[in-house]
Amino acid sequence: MNDNSPPDRDGVVAALRELVEAIDRRVPHVERLGEAHIAREAAALRKEAAKRIEELLTMERDSRTRENERSDAVMNDDGGPLPAPAPAAEKK
């Protein structure tokens, strides 16, 4: 495996979901110094992770849609000439 290869999308989405779940499970300790700052940072991180999950899933759906459209176009093209258009009906 090449260390420079990009991580797979499913793995990234799973890791981001795990991060979101961990943030959701976190219990704030208001008695601790700096807790308000930590809570704000956690909320911002959660928001960014959720946004990235949606971006990755949207990219995957768009990619599948384009792939299906290309596949359909190939499957419908037999390589032969296009059929001649039907003659227009004559007016009386």
HTML snippet that shows the backbone in 3Dmol.js (N, CA, C, O; Angstrom):
<script src="https://3Dmol.org/build/3Dmol-min.js"></script>
<div id="view" style="width:600px;height:400px;position:relative"></div>
<script>
const pdb = `
ATOM      1  N   MET A   1       0.841  -1.187   0.000  1.00  0.00           N
ATOM      2  CA  MET A   1       0.000   0.000   0.000  1.00  0.00           C
ATOM      3  C   MET A   1       0.881   1.244   0.000  1.00  0.00           C
ATOM      4  O   MET A   1       1.876   1.299   0.723  1.00  0.00           O
ATOM      5  N   ASN A   2       0.533   2.215  -0.784  1.00  0.00           N
ATOM      6  CA  ASN A   2       1.276   3.456  -0.898  1.00  0.00           C
ATOM      7  C   ASN A   2       0.819   4.422   0.206  1.00  0.00           C
ATOM      8  O   ASN A   2      -0.370   4.717   0.322  1.00  0.00           O
ATOM      9  N   ASP A   3       1.757   4.906   1.004  1.00  0.00           N
ATOM     10  CA  ASP A   3       1.411   5.819   2.102  1.00  0.00           C
ATOM     11  C   ASP A   3       0.921   7.169   1.597  1.00  0.00           C
ATOM     12  O   ASP A   3       0.291   7.916   2.346  1.00  0.00           O
ATOM     13  N   ASN A   4       1.204   7.492   0.334  1.00  0.00           N
ATOM     14  CA  ASN A   4       0.779   8.767  -0.229  1.00  0.00           C
ATOM     15  C   ASN A   4      -0.606   8.682  -0.861  1.00  0.00           C
ATOM     16  O   ASN A   4      -1.136   9.695  -1.317  1.00  0.00           O
ATOM     17  N   SER A   5      -1.197   7.497  -0.897  1.00  0.00           N
ATOM     18  CA  SER A   5      -2.513   7.359  -1.512  1.00  0.00           C
ATOM     19  C   SER A   5      -3.567   7.988  -0.605  1.00  0.00           C
ATOM     20  O   SER A   5      -3.452   7.948   0.620  1.00  0.00           O
ATOM     21  N   PRO A   6      -4.602   8.574  -1.228  1.00  0.00           N
ATOM     22  CA  PRO A   6      -5.642   9.197  -0.412  1.00  0.00           C
ATOM     23  C   PRO A   6      -6.439   8.143   0.340  1.00  0.00           C
ATOM     24  O   PRO A   6      -6.614   7.029  -0.154  1.00  0.00           O
ATOM     25  N   PRO A   7      -6.925   8.484   1.532  1.00  0.00           N
ATOM     26  CA  PRO A   7      -7.728   7.516   2.299  1.00  0.00           C
ATOM     27  C   PRO A   7      -9.043   7.251   1.565  1.00  0.00           C
ATOM     28  O   PRO A   7      -9.539   8.104   0.829  1.00  0.00           O
ATOM     29  N   ASP A   8      -9.598   6.057   1.777  1.00  0.00           N
ATOM     30  CA  ASP A   8     -10.850   5.758   1.098  1.00  0.00           C
ATOM     31  C   ASP A   8     -11.981   6.556   1.738  1.00  0.00           C
ATOM     32  O   ASP A   8     -11.967   6.826   2.939  1.00  0.00           O
ATOM     33  N   ARG A   9     -12.938   6.919   0.934  1.00  0.00           N
ATOM     34  CA  ARG A   9     -14.042   7.779   1.370  1.00  0.00           C
ATOM     35  C   ARG A   9     -14.832   7.143   2.509  1.00  0.00           C
ATOM     36  O   ARG A   9     -15.183   7.823   3.474  1.00  0.00           O
ATOM     37  N   ASP A  10     -15.113   5.849   2.405  1.00  0.00           N
ATOM     38  CA  ASP A  10     -15.887   5.175   3.454  1.00  0.00           C
ATOM     39  C   ASP A  10     -15.163   5.222   4.794  1.00  0.00           C
ATOM     40  O   ASP A  10     -15.789   5.409   5.837  1.00  0.00           O
ATOM     41  N   GLY A  11     -13.844   5.053   4.765  1.00  0.00           N
ATOM     42  CA  GLY A  11     -13.056   5.101   5.994  1.00  0.00           C
ATOM     43  C   GLY A  11     -13.071   6.481   6.628  1.00  0.00           C
ATOM     44  O   GLY A  11     -13.150   6.614   7.850  1.00  0.00           O
ATOM     45  N   VAL A  12     -12.994   7.505   5.791  1.00  0.00           N
ATOM     46  CA  VAL A  12     -13.019   8.877   6.297  1.00  0.00           C
ATOM     47  C   VAL A  12     -14.383   9.186   6.895  1.00  0.00           C
ATOM     48  O   VAL A  12     -14.475   9.776   7.971  1.00  0.00           O
ATOM     49  N   VAL A  13     -15.448   8.787   6.194  1.00  0.00           N
ATOM     50  CA  VAL A  13     -16.799   9.030   6.707  1.00  0.00           C
ATOM     51  C   VAL A  13     -16.996   8.313   8.040  1.00  0.00           C
ATOM     52  O   VAL A  13     -17.563   8.880   8.974  1.00  0.00           O
ATOM     53  N   ALA A  14     -16.532   7.075   8.131  1.00  0.00           N
ATOM     54  CA  ALA A  14     -16.666   6.319   9.391  1.00  0.00           C
ATOM     55  C   ALA A  14     -15.909   7.005  10.522  1.00  0.00           C
ATOM     56  O   ALA A  14     -16.417   7.101  11.639  1.00  0.00           O
ATOM     57  N   ALA A  15     -14.703   7.481  10.241  1.00  0.00           N
ATOM     58  CA  ALA A  15     -13.912   8.162  11.275  1.00  0.00           C
ATOM     59  C   ALA A  15     -14.581   9.469  11.704  1.00  0.00           C
ATOM     60  O   ALA A  15     -14.594   9.802  12.889  1.00  0.00           O
ATOM     61  N   LEU A  16     -15.130  10.199  10.753  1.00  0.00           N
ATOM     62  CA  LEU A  16     -15.809  11.454  11.093  1.00  0.00           C
ATOM     63  C   LEU A  16     -17.074  11.193  11.904  1.00  0.00           C
ATOM     64  O   LEU A  16     -17.384  11.939  12.833  1.00  0.00           O
ATOM     65  N   ARG A  17     -17.797  10.147  11.557  1.00  0.00           N
ATOM     66  CA  ARG A  17     -18.994   9.800  12.344  1.00  0.00           C
ATOM     67  C   ARG A  17     -18.611   9.408  13.765  1.00  0.00           C
ATOM     68  O   ARG A  17     -19.299   9.759  14.724  1.00  0.00           O
ATOM     69  N   GLU A  18     -17.523   8.686  13.890  1.00  0.00           N
ATOM     70  CA  GLU A  18     -17.039   8.304  15.216  1.00  0.00           C
ATOM     71  C   GLU A  18     -16.672   9.547  16.024  1.00  0.00           C
ATOM     72  O   GLU A  18     -16.969   9.622  17.217  1.00  0.00           O
ATOM     73  N   LEU A  19     -16.039  10.503  15.391  1.00  0.00           N
ATOM     74  CA  LEU A  19     -15.685  11.757  16.060  1.00  0.00           C
ATOM     75  C   LEU A  19     -16.936  12.491  16.532  1.00  0.00           C
ATOM     76  O   LEU A  19     -16.998  12.957  17.670  1.00  0.00           O
ATOM     77  N   VAL A  20     -17.933  12.593  15.649  1.00  0.00           N
ATOM     78  CA  VAL A  20     -19.185  13.265  16.012  1.00  0.00           C
ATOM     79  C   VAL A  20     -19.845  12.565  17.201  1.00  0.00           C
ATOM     80  O   VAL A  20     -20.315  13.218  18.132  1.00  0.00           O
ATOM     81  N   GLU A  21     -19.875  11.232  17.161  1.00  0.00           N
ATOM     82  CA  GLU A  21     -20.476  10.479  18.269  1.00  0.00           C
ATOM     83  C   GLU A  21     -19.720  10.706  19.578  1.00  0.00           C
ATOM     84  O   GLU A  21     -20.334  10.818  20.639  1.00  0.00           O
ATOM     85  N   ALA A  22     -18.394  10.773  19.504  1.00  0.00           N
ATOM     86  CA  ALA A  22     -17.594  11.004  20.711  1.00  0.00           C
ATOM     87  C   ALA A  22     -17.858  12.399  21.277  1.00  0.00           C
ATOM     88  O   ALA A  22     -17.949  12.578  22.492  1.00  0.00           O
ATOM     89  N   ILE A  23     -17.978  13.373  20.398  1.00  0.00           N
ATOM     90  CA  ILE A  23     -18.281  14.736  20.864  1.00  0.00           C
ATOM     91  C   ILE A  23     -19.662  14.766  21.509  1.00  0.00           C
ATOM     92  O   ILE A  23     -19.861  15.412  22.538  1.00  0.00           O
ATOM     93  N   ASP A  24     -20.613  14.063  20.898  1.00  0.00           N
ATOM     94  CA  ASP A  24     -21.972  14.026  21.455  1.00  0.00           C
ATOM     95  C   ASP A  24     -22.013  13.351  22.828  1.00  0.00           C
ATOM     96  O   ASP A  24     -22.836  13.704  23.673  1.00  0.00           O
ATOM     97  N   ARG A  25     -21.130  12.388  23.044  1.00  0.00           N
ATOM     98  CA  ARG A  25     -21.098  11.681  24.334  1.00  0.00           C
ATOM     99  C   ARG A  25     -20.390  12.479  25.426  1.00  0.00           C
ATOM    100  O   ARG A  25     -20.579  12.213  26.613  1.00  0.00           O
ATOM    101  N   ARG A  26     -19.589  13.440  25.035  1.00  0.00           N
ATOM    102  CA  ARG A  26     -18.794  14.195  26.000  1.00  0.00           C
ATOM    103  C   ARG A  26     -19.679  14.969  26.960  1.00  0.00           C
ATOM    104  O   ARG A  26     -20.634  15.634  26.560  1.00  0.00           O
ATOM    105  N   VAL A  27     -19.337  14.866  28.230  1.00  0.00           N
ATOM    106  CA  VAL A  27     -20.068  15.587  29.272  1.00  0.00           C
ATOM    107  C   VAL A  27     -19.221  16.778  29.700  1.00  0.00           C
ATOM    108  O   VAL A  27     -18.095  16.604  30.167  1.00  0.00           O
ATOM    109  N   PRO A  28     -19.751  17.983  29.545  1.00  0.00           N
ATOM    110  CA  PRO A  28     -18.982  19.164  29.958  1.00  0.00           C
ATOM    111  C   PRO A  28     -18.772  19.176  31.482  1.00  0.00           C
ATOM    112  O   PRO A  28     -19.655  18.801  32.253  1.00  0.00           O
ATOM    113  N   HIS A  29     -17.604  19.607  31.876  1.00  0.00           N
ATOM    114  CA  HIS A  29     -17.263  19.747  33.299  1.00  0.00           C
ATOM    115  C   HIS A  29     -17.136  21.242  33.593  1.00  0.00           C
ATOM    116  O   HIS A  29     -16.050  21.818  33.526  1.00  0.00           O
ATOM    117  N   VAL A  30     -18.270  21.847  33.918  1.00  0.00           N
ATOM    118  CA  VAL A  30     -18.313  23.301  34.071  1.00  0.00           C
ATOM    119  C   VAL A  30     -17.418  23.823  35.186  1.00  0.00           C
ATOM    120  O   VAL A  30     -17.065  25.002  35.204  1.00  0.00           O
ATOM    121  N   GLU A  31     -17.056  22.956  36.105  1.00  0.00           N
ATOM    122  CA  GLU A  31     -16.203  23.398  37.209  1.00  0.00           C
ATOM    123  C   GLU A  31     -14.742  23.564  36.781  1.00  0.00           C
ATOM    124  O   GLU A  31     -13.952  24.164  37.509  1.00  0.00           O
ATOM    125  N   ARG A  32     -14.385  23.049  35.632  1.00  0.00           N
ATOM    126  CA  ARG A  32     -12.994  23.119  35.164  1.00  0.00           C
ATOM    127  C   ARG A  32     -12.729  24.436  34.441  1.00  0.00           C
ATOM    128  O   ARG A  32     -13.577  24.969  33.726  1.00  0.00           O
ATOM    129  N   LEU A  33     -11.534  24.926  34.656  1.00  0.00           N
ATOM    130  CA  LEU A  33     -11.097  26.151  34.003  1.00  0.00           C
ATOM    131  C   LEU A  33     -11.013  25.928  32.496  1.00  0.00           C
ATOM    132  O   LEU A  33     -10.434  24.936  32.051  1.00  0.00           O
ATOM    133  N   GLY A  34     -11.567  26.814  31.725  1.00  0.00           N
ATOM    134  CA  GLY A  34     -11.489  26.725  30.264  1.00  0.00           C
ATOM    135  C   GLY A  34     -12.521  25.817  29.631  1.00  0.00           C
ATOM    136  O   GLY A  34     -12.484  25.590  28.422  1.00  0.00           O
ATOM    137  N   GLU A  35     -13.443  25.294  30.425  1.00  0.00           N
ATOM    138  CA  GLU A  35     -14.438  24.348  29.898  1.00  0.00           C
ATOM    139  C   GLU A  35     -15.330  24.987  28.844  1.00  0.00           C
ATOM    140  O   GLU A  35     -15.687  24.340  27.859  1.00  0.00           O
ATOM    141  N   ALA A  36     -15.692  26.247  29.041  1.00  0.00           N
ATOM    142  CA  ALA A  36     -16.552  26.925  28.059  1.00  0.00           C
ATOM    143  C   ALA A  36     -15.853  26.991  26.705  1.00  0.00           C
ATOM    144  O   ALA A  36     -16.477  26.787  25.664  1.00  0.00           O
ATOM    145  N   HIS A  37     -14.571  27.274  26.728  1.00  0.00           N
ATOM    146  CA  HIS A  37     -13.787  27.335  25.484  1.00  0.00           C
ATOM    147  C   HIS A  37     -13.723  25.944  24.834  1.00  0.00           C
ATOM    148  O   HIS A  37     -13.885  25.812  23.621  1.00  0.00           O
ATOM    149  N   ILE A  38     -13.489  24.935  25.635  1.00  0.00           N
ATOM    150  CA  ILE A  38     -13.414  23.557  25.127  1.00  0.00           C
ATOM    151  C   ILE A  38     -14.756  23.164  24.498  1.00  0.00           C
ATOM    152  O   ILE A  38     -14.785  22.561  23.425  1.00  0.00           O
ATOM    153  N   ALA A  39     -15.860  23.502  25.161  1.00  0.00           N
ATOM    154  CA  ALA A  39     -17.194  23.162  24.648  1.00  0.00           C
ATOM    155  C   ALA A  39     -17.463  23.866  23.321  1.00  0.00           C
ATOM    156  O   ALA A  39     -18.037  23.275  22.406  1.00  0.00           O
ATOM    157  N   ARG A  40     -17.048  25.128  23.217  1.00  0.00           N
ATOM    158  CA  ARG A  40     -17.230  25.870  21.955  1.00  0.00           C
ATOM    159  C   ARG A  40     -16.407  25.243  20.832  1.00  0.00           C
ATOM    160  O   ARG A  40     -16.883  25.077  19.710  1.00  0.00           O
ATOM    161  N   GLU A  41     -15.171  24.901  21.157  1.00  0.00           N
ATOM    162  CA  GLU A  41     -14.295  24.272  20.163  1.00  0.00           C
ATOM    163  C   GLU A  41     -14.846  22.913  19.723  1.00  0.00           C
ATOM    164  O   GLU A  41     -14.786  22.569  18.542  1.00  0.00           O
ATOM    165  N   ALA A  42     -15.374  22.156  20.660  1.00  0.00           N
ATOM    166  CA  ALA A  42     -15.956  20.844  20.341  1.00  0.00           C
ATOM    167  C   ALA A  42     -17.171  21.014  19.442  1.00  0.00           C
ATOM    168  O   ALA A  42     -17.354  20.244  18.499  1.00  0.00           O
ATOM    169  N   ALA A  43     -17.999  22.003  19.720  1.00  0.00           N
ATOM    170  CA  ALA A  43     -19.185  22.253  18.898  1.00  0.00           C
ATOM    171  C   ALA A  43     -18.786  22.659  17.479  1.00  0.00           C
ATOM    172  O   ALA A  43     -19.403  22.221  16.507  1.00  0.00           O
ATOM    173  N   ALA A  44     -17.762  23.490  17.365  1.00  0.00           N
ATOM    174  CA  ALA A  44     -17.292  23.902  16.042  1.00  0.00           C
ATOM    175  C   ALA A  44     -16.710  22.710  15.277  1.00  0.00           C
ATOM    176  O   ALA A  44     -16.955  22.556  14.080  1.00  0.00           O
ATOM    177  N   LEU A  45     -15.946  21.876  15.966  1.00  0.00           N
ATOM    178  CA  LEU A  45     -15.370  20.684  15.345  1.00  0.00           C
ATOM    179  C   LEU A  45     -16.474  19.738  14.881  1.00  0.00           C
ATOM    180  O   LEU A  45     -16.396  19.179  13.786  1.00  0.00           O
ATOM    181  N   ARG A  46     -17.497  19.558  15.709  1.00  0.00           N
ATOM    182  CA  ARG A  46     -18.618  18.690  15.345  1.00  0.00           C
ATOM    183  C   ARG A  46     -19.308  19.210  14.091  1.00  0.00           C
ATOM    184  O   ARG A  46     -19.635  18.440  13.188  1.00  0.00           O
ATOM    185  N   LYS A  47     -19.527  20.522  14.041  1.00  0.00           N
ATOM    186  CA  LYS A  47     -20.184  21.142  12.891  1.00  0.00           C
ATOM    187  C   LYS A  47     -19.371  20.912  11.611  1.00  0.00           C
ATOM    188  O   LYS A  47     -19.927  20.562  10.570  1.00  0.00           O
ATOM    189  N   GLU A  48     -18.065  21.109  11.698  1.00  0.00           N
ATOM    190  CA  GLU A  48     -17.195  20.901  10.534  1.00  0.00           C
ATOM    191  C   GLU A  48     -17.166  19.432  10.107  1.00  0.00           C
ATOM    192  O   GLU A  48     -17.162  19.133   8.912  1.00  0.00           O
ATOM    193  N   ALA A  49     -17.147  18.532  11.062  1.00  0.00           N
ATOM    194  CA  ALA A  49     -17.138  17.098  10.738  1.00  0.00           C
ATOM    195  C   ALA A  49     -18.444  16.703  10.053  1.00  0.00           C
ATOM    196  O   ALA A  49     -18.428  15.964   9.068  1.00  0.00           O
ATOM    197  N   ALA A  50     -19.570  17.188  10.564  1.00  0.00           N
ATOM    198  CA  ALA A  50     -20.868  16.877   9.957  1.00  0.00           C
ATOM    199  C   ALA A  50     -20.953  17.445   8.539  1.00  0.00           C
ATOM    200  O   ALA A  50     -21.494  16.805   7.637  1.00  0.00           O
ATOM    201  N   LYS A  51     -20.420  18.634   8.356  1.00  0.00           N
ATOM    202  CA  LYS A  51     -20.402  19.258   7.026  1.00  0.00           C
ATOM    203  C   LYS A  51     -19.561  18.432   6.059  1.00  0.00           C
ATOM    204  O   LYS A  51     -19.955  18.216   4.913  1.00  0.00           O
ATOM    205  N   ARG A  52     -18.422  17.979   6.516  1.00  0.00           N
ATOM    206  CA  ARG A  52     -17.531  17.181   5.653  1.00  0.00           C
ATOM    207  C   ARG A  52     -18.158  15.826   5.313  1.00  0.00           C
ATOM    208  O   ARG A  52     -18.020  15.342   4.189  1.00  0.00           O
ATOM    209  N   ILE A  53     -18.842  15.220   6.276  1.00  0.00           N
ATOM    210  CA  ILE A  53     -19.545  13.956   6.011  1.00  0.00           C
ATOM    211  C   ILE A  53     -20.545  14.171   4.874  1.00  0.00           C
ATOM    212  O   ILE A  53     -20.593  13.381   3.931  1.00  0.00           O
ATOM    213  N   GLU A  54     -21.332  15.226   4.960  1.00  0.00           N
ATOM    214  CA  GLU A  54     -22.337  15.509   3.924  1.00  0.00           C
ATOM    215  C   GLU A  54     -21.676  15.750   2.572  1.00  0.00           C
ATOM    216  O   GLU A  54     -22.172  15.278   1.549  1.00  0.00           O
ATOM    217  N   GLU A  55     -20.558  16.484   2.558  1.00  0.00           N
ATOM    218  CA  GLU A  55     -19.840  16.727   1.300  1.00  0.00           C
ATOM    219  C   GLU A  55     -19.378  15.410   0.672  1.00  0.00           C
ATOM    220  O   GLU A  55     -19.550  15.193  -0.528  1.00  0.00           O
ATOM    221  N   LEU A  56     -18.796  14.542   1.487  1.00  0.00           N
ATOM    222  CA  LEU A  56     -18.288  13.264   0.977  1.00  0.00           C
ATOM    223  C   LEU A  56     -19.420  12.383   0.461  1.00  0.00           C
ATOM    224  O   LEU A  56     -19.278  11.739  -0.578  1.00  0.00           O
ATOM    225  N   LEU A  57     -20.527  12.348   1.168  1.00  0.00           N
ATOM    226  CA  LEU A  57     -21.661  11.530   0.737  1.00  0.00           C
ATOM    227  C   LEU A  57     -22.288  12.094  -0.532  1.00  0.00           C
ATOM    228  O   LEU A  57     -22.718  11.336  -1.402  1.00  0.00           O
ATOM    229  N   THR A  58     -22.343  13.412  -0.643  1.00  0.00           N
ATOM    230  CA  THR A  58     -22.876  14.054  -1.848  1.00  0.00           C
ATOM    231  C   THR A  58     -21.974  13.752  -3.043  1.00  0.00           C
ATOM    232  O   THR A  58     -22.459  13.464  -4.136  1.00  0.00           O
ATOM    233  N   MET A  59     -20.659  13.820  -2.829  1.00  0.00           N
ATOM    234  CA  MET A  59     -19.708  13.503  -3.909  1.00  0.00           C
ATOM    235  C   MET A  59     -19.911  12.066  -4.376  1.00  0.00           C
ATOM    236  O   MET A  59     -19.869  11.787  -5.574  1.00  0.00           O
ATOM    237  N   GLU A  60     -20.128  11.165  -3.440  1.00  0.00           N
ATOM    238  CA  GLU A  60     -20.319   9.753  -3.774  1.00  0.00           C
ATOM    239  C   GLU A  60     -21.600   9.564  -4.581  1.00  0.00           C
ATOM    240  O   GLU A  60     -21.609   8.841  -5.578  1.00  0.00           O
ATOM    241  N   ARG A  61     -22.689  10.219  -4.148  1.00  0.00           N
ATOM    242  CA  ARG A  61     -23.962  10.107  -4.874  1.00  0.00           C
ATOM    243  C   ARG A  61     -23.827  10.689  -6.273  1.00  0.00           C
ATOM    244  O   ARG A  61     -24.301  10.091  -7.238  1.00  0.00           O
ATOM    245  N   ASP A  62     -23.182  11.856  -6.397  1.00  0.00           N
ATOM    246  CA  ASP A  62     -22.997  12.486  -7.699  1.00  0.00           C
ATOM    247  C   ASP A  62     -22.153  11.614  -8.614  1.00  0.00           C
ATOM    248  O   ASP A  62     -22.436  11.498  -9.807  1.00  0.00           O
ATOM    249  N   SER A  63     -21.120  11.004  -8.055  1.00  0.00           N
ATOM    250  CA  SER A  63     -20.242  10.131  -8.833  1.00  0.00           C
ATOM    251  C   SER A  63     -21.017   8.926  -9.345  1.00  0.00           C
ATOM    252  O   SER A  63     -20.880   8.544 -10.507  1.00  0.00           O
ATOM    253  N   ARG A  64     -21.834   8.323  -8.477  1.00  0.00           N
ATOM    254  CA  ARG A  64     -22.642   7.165  -8.884  1.00  0.00           C
ATOM    255  C   ARG A  64     -23.645   7.550  -9.966  1.00  0.00           C
ATOM    256  O   ARG A  64     -23.867   6.788 -10.908  1.00  0.00           O
ATOM    257  N   THR A  65     -24.254   8.734  -9.835  1.00  0.00           N
ATOM    258  CA  THR A  65     -25.222   9.199 -10.826  1.00  0.00           C
ATOM    259  C   THR A  65     -24.550   9.380 -12.179  1.00  0.00           C
ATOM    260  O   THR A  65     -25.080   8.934 -13.196  1.00  0.00           O
ATOM    261  N   ARG A  66     -23.376  10.037 -12.204  1.00  0.00           N
ATOM    262  CA  ARG A  66     -22.654  10.228 -13.470  1.00  0.00           C
ATOM    263  C   ARG A  66     -22.251   8.893 -14.076  1.00  0.00           C
ATOM    264  O   ARG A  66     -22.357   8.697 -15.287  1.00  0.00           O
ATOM    265  N   GLU A  67     -21.793   7.984 -13.239  1.00  0.00           N
ATOM    266  CA  GLU A  67     -21.390   6.662 -13.718  1.00  0.00           C
ATOM    267  C   GLU A  67     -22.579   5.927 -14.332  1.00  0.00           C
ATOM    268  O   GLU A  67     -22.443   5.303 -15.384  1.00  0.00           O
ATOM    269  N   ASN A  68     -23.736   5.994 -13.689  1.00  0.00           N
ATOM    270  CA  ASN A  68     -24.936   5.343 -14.216  1.00  0.00           C
ATOM    271  C   ASN A  68     -25.372   5.979 -15.526  1.00  0.00           C
ATOM    272  O   ASN A  68     -25.783   5.274 -16.448  1.00  0.00           O
ATOM    273  N   GLU A  69     -25.290   7.297 -15.622  1.00  0.00           N
ATOM    274  CA  GLU A  69     -25.668   7.979 -16.861  1.00  0.00           C
ATOM    275  C   GLU A  69     -24.753   7.572 -18.008  1.00  0.00           C
ATOM    276  O   GLU A  69     -25.214   7.326 -19.122  1.00  0.00           O
ATOM    277  N   ARG A  70     -23.451   7.501 -17.728  1.00  0.00           N
ATOM    278  CA  ARG A  70     -22.502   7.086 -18.778  1.00  0.00           C
ATOM    279  C   ARG A  70     -22.752   5.639 -19.178  1.00  0.00           C
ATOM    280  O   ARG A  70     -22.697   5.295 -20.359  1.00  0.00           O
ATOM    281  N   SER A  71     -23.023   4.807 -18.205  1.00  0.00           N
ATOM    282  CA  SER A  71     -23.283   3.397 -18.465  1.00  0.00           C
ATOM    283  C   SER A  71     -24.538   3.239 -19.319  1.00  0.00           C
ATOM    284  O   SER A  71     -24.550   2.457 -20.269  1.00  0.00           O
ATOM    285  N   ASP A  72     -25.583   3.974 -18.986  1.00  0.00           N
ATOM    286  CA  ASP A  72     -26.820   3.915 -19.763  1.00  0.00           C
ATOM    287  C   ASP A  72     -26.589   4.378 -21.192  1.00  0.00           C
ATOM    288  O   ASP A  72     -27.122   3.790 -22.133  1.00  0.00           O
ATOM    289  N   ALA A  73     -25.794   5.434 -21.358  1.00  0.00           N
ATOM    290  CA  ALA A  73     -25.525   5.941 -22.702  1.00  0.00           C
ATOM    291  C   ALA A  73     -24.777   4.904 -23.526  1.00  0.00           C
ATOM    292  O   ALA A  73     -25.079   4.716 -24.704  1.00  0.00           O
ATOM    293  N   VAL A  74     -23.819   4.238 -22.930  1.00  0.00           N
ATOM    294  CA  VAL A  74     -23.057   3.218 -23.641  1.00  0.00           C
ATOM    295  C   VAL A  74     -23.953   2.040 -23.983  1.00  0.00           C
ATOM    296  O   VAL A  74     -23.885   1.503 -25.088  1.00  0.00           O
ATOM    297  N   MET A  75     -24.791   1.636 -23.039  1.00  0.00           N
ATOM    298  CA  MET A  75     -25.656   0.481 -23.258  1.00  0.00           C
ATOM    299  C   MET A  75     -26.707   0.744 -24.335  1.00  0.00           C
ATOM    300  O   MET A  75     -27.193  -0.197 -24.963  1.00  0.00           O
ATOM    301  N   ASN A  76     -27.065   2.011 -24.557  1.00  0.00           N
ATOM    302  CA  ASN A  76     -28.078   2.356 -25.555  1.00  0.00           C
ATOM    303  C   ASN A  76     -27.489   2.658 -26.916  1.00  0.00           C
ATOM    304  O   ASN A  76     -28.243   2.856 -27.869  1.00  0.00           O
ATOM    305  N   ASP A  77     -26.200   2.701 -27.045  1.00  0.00           N
ATOM    306  CA  ASP A  77     -25.547   3.029 -28.318  1.00  0.00           C
ATOM    307  C   ASP A  77     -24.976   1.755 -28.915  1.00  0.00           C
ATOM    308  O   ASP A  77     -24.017   1.188 -28.392  1.00  0.00           O
ATOM    309  N   ASP A  78     -25.578   1.304 -30.028  1.00  0.00           N
ATOM    310  CA  ASP A  78     -25.088   0.080 -30.661  1.00  0.00           C
ATOM    311  C   ASP A  78     -23.978   0.362 -31.664  1.00  0.00           C
ATOM    312  O   ASP A  78     -23.453  -0.561 -32.287  1.00  0.00           O
ATOM    313  N   GLY A  79     -23.624   1.614 -31.822  1.00  0.00           N
ATOM    314  CA  GLY A  79     -22.538   1.976 -32.730  1.00  0.00           C
ATOM    315  C   GLY A  79     -22.983   2.143 -34.162  1.00  0.00           C
ATOM    316  O   GLY A  79     -22.199   2.582 -35.003  1.00  0.00           O
ATOM    317  N   GLY A  80     -24.205   1.810 -34.457  1.00  0.00           N
ATOM    318  CA  GLY A  80     -24.721   1.925 -35.824  1.00  0.00           C
ATOM    319  C   GLY A  80     -25.204   3.330 -36.115  1.00  0.00           C
ATOM    320  O   GLY A  80     -25.197   4.200 -35.244  1.00  0.00           O
ATOM    321  N   PRO A  81     -25.627   3.541 -37.364  1.00  0.00           N
ATOM    322  CA  PRO A  81     -26.132   4.877 -37.724  1.00  0.00           C
ATOM    323  C   PRO A  81     -27.448   5.159 -37.006  1.00  0.00           C
ATOM    324  O   PRO A  81     -28.199   4.248 -36.657  1.00  0.00           O
ATOM    325  N   LEU A  82     -27.700   6.428 -36.801  1.00  0.00           N
ATOM    326  CA  LEU A  82     -28.945   6.831 -36.164  1.00  0.00           C
ATOM    327  C   LEU A  82     -30.100   6.585 -37.129  1.00  0.00           C
ATOM    328  O   LEU A  82     -29.936   6.751 -38.338  1.00  0.00           O
ATOM    329  N   PRO A  83     -31.244   6.199 -36.626  1.00  0.00           N
ATOM    330  CA  PRO A  83     -32.385   5.987 -37.521  1.00  0.00           C
ATOM    331  C   PRO A  83     -32.839   7.304 -38.136  1.00  0.00           C
ATOM    332  O   PRO A  83     -32.753   8.363 -37.515  1.00  0.00           O
ATOM    333  N   ALA A  84     -33.326   7.212 -39.376  1.00  0.00           N
ATOM    334  CA  ALA A  84     -33.817   8.401 -40.057  1.00  0.00           C
ATOM    335  C   ALA A  84     -35.079   8.897 -39.368  1.00  0.00           C
ATOM    336  O   ALA A  84     -35.882   8.094 -38.893  1.00  0.00           O
ATOM    337  N   PRO A  85     -35.261  10.215 -39.310  1.00  0.00           N
ATOM    338  CA  PRO A  85     -36.476  10.721 -38.680  1.00  0.00           C
ATOM    339  C   PRO A  85     -37.695  10.333 -39.498  1.00  0.00           C
ATOM    340  O   PRO A  85     -37.612  10.194 -40.718  1.00  0.00           O
ATOM    341  N   ALA A  86     -38.807  10.163 -38.840  1.00  0.00           N
ATOM    342  CA  ALA A  86     -40.058   9.830 -39.518  1.00  0.00           C
ATOM    343  C   ALA A  86     -40.504  11.006 -40.373  1.00  0.00           C
ATOM    344  O   ALA A  86     -40.355  12.158 -39.967  1.00  0.00           O
ATOM    345  N   PRO A  87     -41.057  10.723 -41.571  1.00  0.00           N
ATOM    346  CA  PRO A  87     -41.508  11.830 -42.439  1.00  0.00           C
ATOM    347  C   PRO A  87     -42.666  12.564 -41.782  1.00  0.00           C
ATOM    348  O   PRO A  87     -43.486  11.976 -41.078  1.00  0.00           O
ATOM    349  N   ALA A  88     -42.706  13.854 -42.033  1.00  0.00           N
ATOM    350  CA  ALA A  88     -43.777  14.687 -41.475  1.00  0.00           C
ATOM    351  C   ALA A  88     -45.082  14.359 -42.191  1.00  0.00           C
ATOM    352  O   ALA A  88     -45.079  14.085 -43.391  1.00  0.00           O
ATOM    353  N   ALA A  89     -46.183  14.384 -41.471  1.00  0.00           N
ATOM    354  CA  ALA A  89     -47.486  14.106 -42.070  1.00  0.00           C
ATOM    355  C   ALA A  89     -47.867  15.243 -42.992  1.00  0.00           C
ATOM    356  O   ALA A  89     -47.671  16.414 -42.666  1.00  0.00           O
ATOM    357  N   GLU A  90     -48.421  14.887 -44.166  1.00  0.00           N
ATOM    358  CA  GLU A  90     -48.819  15.916 -45.143  1.00  0.00           C
ATOM    359  C   GLU A  90     -50.144  16.533 -44.738  1.00  0.00           C
ATOM    360  O   GLU A  90     -51.028  15.855 -44.217  1.00  0.00           O
ATOM    361  N   LYS A  91     -50.268  17.832 -44.987  1.00  0.00           N
ATOM    362  CA  LYS A  91     -51.504  18.541 -44.697  1.00  0.00           C
ATOM    363  C   LYS A  91     -52.426  18.434 -45.900  1.00  0.00           C
ATOM    364  O   LYS A  91     -51.949  18.421 -47.035  1.00  0.00           O
ATOM    365  N   LYS A  92     -53.728  18.355 -45.681  1.00  0.00           N
ATOM    366  CA  LYS A  92     -54.715  18.288 -46.764  1.00  0.00           C
ATOM    367  C   LYS A  92     -55.283  19.618 -47.041  1.00  0.00           C
ATOM    368  O   LYS A  92     -56.131  19.756 -47.923  1.00  0.00           O
TER     369      LYS A  92
END
`;
const viewer = $3Dmol.createViewer("view");
viewer.addModel(pdb, "pdb");
viewer.setStyle({}, {cartoon: {color: "spectrum"}});
viewer.zoomTo();
viewer.render();
</script>
